Amino acid sequence: MIATAQFTGLGTDIAVSVTEPAALDSATREVARHVHNVALTVDRTDPGAEIHAVDAAAGTPVLVSAVLEQIATRALHFADITDGATQSVRRSSIPDDRFLTRLRFTSDGTAPIVVTTDPVVPVWHRPRLGGGILEVPVDVRLELMATGRAFLADHAAHRVADRLQCGVMVTVGSVSATAGHPPLGGWFLDSGSPSPAEIADGRACAVVTAADIAHLPRGPFEPRPHSDLSVVRVVAADAGTAQAAAVLTHVDPVRAQAWAEAEDMHVVTTPIHVPHAAA
């Protein structure tokens, strides 16, 4: 028997499901504690959140908590894998002349002048993180809410399973993570696709819609991303990987498919339905 509790946090709905109904209250309190910790780290709607100190540092190094270090590490990792598609590391509204495209003019005697551009360092390569110190250049902004939600789902699910010795699924918005012994028949998630998502023991699921892609945070002058897919559902080893792979499937399906095959992910896509014009 599965027992479920629901509440809100990190700007979204949160659900905690356990295979032992007697453990539900304890599991919910444990997850709520982790929600509070993550909110105090990355939720900009909270005036006391740690992310504000990173913003205010304006490019100078900041000593950060272990939670922020773990979330930022994941955000930088997935931004690198997806070539910035996750938008967790983006350009801010403050320019930095050091990273603008530069032209170089070269010639060799009577040869015509050749114009080339210097390579620009990707925005997700500019932050520096190590030893509890985070340095974010002034022209870079970290958007850690999506990564924080996935981190919460993964971390809370495993902590509850270890502490209470039961099967658990933690859903934070559109990402879910499982841990412990699964219920009879396994975990299933109503993901908005034609069929429910089955999540194997210890794996995670992310569902990303075309509307989610359209509303991704983006830097000034960056085009709004577009997808030909209505819904992408990915089951992977952890929620962060599933979330990043689902976003990349919208943006670059060919590259995402290669990643999914290499990491043993299960991907289900639903194309956008375009009604045929009347004859």
Buried (B, 14 or more C-beta within 10 A) or exposed (E): EBBEBEEEBBEEEBBBBBBBEEBBEBBBEBBBEBBBBBBBBBBEEBEEBBBEBBBEBEBEEBEBBEBBBBBBBBBBBBBBBBEBBBBBBBBBEEEBEEBEEEEEEEEEEEEEEEEEEEEEEEBBEBBEBEEEEBBBBBBBBBBBBBBBBBBBBBBBBBBBBEEBEBBBBBBBBBBBBBBBBBBEEEBBBEBBBEEEBBBBEBBBBBBBBBEBBEEBEBBEEEEEBEBEBBBBBBBBBBBBBBBBBBBBBBBBBEBBBEBBEEBEBBBBBBEEEEEEEEE
